[in-house]
């Protein structure tokens, strides 16, 4: 599962692991950059790349998805 992450003045994308046995969610990996957190996260159909559009800066970023670490 992927979502928006914010730490201090940085925002980015986080990859989360869902633990079906305990019913929890844990952060596996995050990619942070400067700027706020007002953004959108999408994952391509093949699940090889993730995309983040940052509304506050009018920019977009692409991330390679690691099959083991999100």
KEMI-555870 format. One line per 2 residues: number of its first residue (from 1); their letters; for each residue x, y, z of N, C-alpha, C. Coordinates in steps of 0.2 Angstrom, whole numbers, plus 5000, padded with zeros to 4 digits. Example, Ala and Ser with C-alpha at 12.3 -4.5 7.8 and 13.67 -1.06 7.14 Angstrom:
<atoms>
1) AS) 5066 4972 5039 5062 4978 5039 5066 4984 5039  5064 4989 5035 5068 4995 5036 5064 5000 5039
</atoms>
This chain:
<atoms>
1) XX) 5004 4994 5000 5000 5000 5000 5005 5006 5000  5002 5011 4997 5007 5017 4996 5002 5023 4998
3) XX) 5006 5028 5001 5002 5034 5003 5007 5040 5004  5004 5046 5006 5008 5052 5007 5011 5052 5014
5) XX) 5017 5054 5014 5021 5055 5021 5023 5062 5022  5023 5064 5028 5026 5071 5029 5030 5070 5036
7) XX) 5036 5073 5035 5040 5074 5041 5043 5080 5041  5042 5084 5046 5044 5091 5047 5042 5095 5041
9) XX) 5047 5098 5037 5046 5102 5031 5046 5098 5025  5047 5091 5025 5047 5087 5019 5041 5083 5018
11) XX) 5040 5082 5012 5034 5077 5010 5036 5072 5005  5033 5067 5005 5035 5062 5000 5030 5056 5000
13) XX) 5032 5050 4998 5029 5044 4997 5031 5039 5001  5027 5035 5004 5028 5029 5009 5025 5023 5006
15) XX) 5029 5018 5007 5027 5011 5005 5025 5007 5012  5019 5004 5013 5017 5001 5019 5016 4994 5018
17) XX) 5017 4990 5023 5016 4983 5023 5010 4982 5027  5005 4978 5025 4999 4976 5029 5000 4969 5032
19) XX) 4999 4969 5039 5000 4963 5042 4993 4960 5044  4991 4955 5039 4985 4952 5040 4984 4948 5046
21) XX) 4989 4946 5049 4988 4942 5056 4987 4946 5062  4990 4952 5062 4989 4956 5068 4985 4962 5066
23) XX) 4983 4963 5060 4979 4968 5058 4982 4975 5058  4988 4975 5057 4992 4982 5058 4995 4984 5051
25) XX) 4997 4990 5051 5001 4993 5045 5007 4996 5047  5013 4994 5044 5019 4997 5045 5023 5000 5039
27) XX) 5026 5005 5041 5030 5009 5035 5036 5005 5034  5037 5003 5027 5043 4999 5025 5048 5004 5022
29) XX) 5046 5009 5018 5051 5013 5015 5048 5020 5013  5052 5025 5014 5049 5032 5012 5054 5035 5007
31) XX) 5051 5040 5003 5056 5044 4999 5053 5051 5000  5057 5055 5003 5055 5062 5005 5059 5067 5001
33) XX) 5056 5073 5000 5059 5078 4996 5057 5085 5000  5060 5090 4998 5058 5097 5001 5051 5099 4999
35) XX) 5048 5103 5003 5041 5105 5001 5036 5102 5005  5030 5105 5004 5024 5102 5008 5022 5095 5006
37) XX) 5016 5094 5009 5013 5087 5008 5007 5087 5003  5005 5092 5001 4999 5093 4997 5001 5089 4990
39) XX) 4999 5083 4989 5001 5079 4983 4997 5073 4982  4998 5070 4977 4994 5064 4975 4999 5059 4973
41) XX) 4997 5053 4975 5001 5047 4974 4998 5042 4970  5001 5039 4965 4998 5034 4960 5003 5029 4959
43) XX) 5001 5023 4957 5005 5017 4956 5003 5015 4949  5008 5014 4944 5006 5011 4938 5003 5004 4938
45) XX) 5000 5002 4933 4996 4995 4933 5001 4990 4934  5007 4990 4931 5012 4985 4932 5016 4985 4939
47) XX) 5015 4990 4943 5017 4991 4950 5025 4991 4950  5028 4994 4945 5035 4994 4944 5037 5002 4946
49) XX) 5033 5006 4945 5034 5013 4947 5028 5017 4950  5030 5021 4955 5025 5026 4958 5026 5033 4956
51) XX) 5021 5037 4956 5021 5044 4954 5019 5048 4959  5022 5054 4960 5019 5059 4965 5019 5065 4962
53) XX) 5013 5068 4962 5012 5075 4959 5011 5080 4965  5016 5085 4965 5016 5090 4971 5012 5096 4969
55) XX) 5006 5097 4972 5002 5103 4970 5005 5110 4972  5009 5110 4977 5011 5117 4979 5017 5119 4975
57) XX) 5021 5114 4971 5026 5116 4967 5025 5115 4960  5019 5112 4958 5018 5111 4951 5023 5106 4948
59) XX) 5025 5101 4952 5030 5096 4949 5028 5089 4950  5031 5085 4947 5030 5077 4947 5036 5074 4948
61) XX) 5036 5068 4952 5042 5064 4953 5040 5056 4951  5044 5052 4949 5043 5045 4948 5048 5041 4952
63) XX) 5046 5036 4955 5050 5032 4959 5049 5024 4957  5055 5021 4957 5055 5014 4955 5053 5010 4962
65) XX) 5049 5005 4961 5046 5001 4967 5050 4995 4967  5053 4994 4973 5057 4988 4975 5051 4983 4978
67) XX) 5051 4977 4974 5046 4972 4976 5047 4970 4983  5052 4970 4987 5053 4968 4993 5052 4973 4999
69) XX) 5054 4979 4997 5054 4985 5002 5049 4990 5000  5045 4989 4995 5040 4994 4994 5043 4999 4989
</atoms>
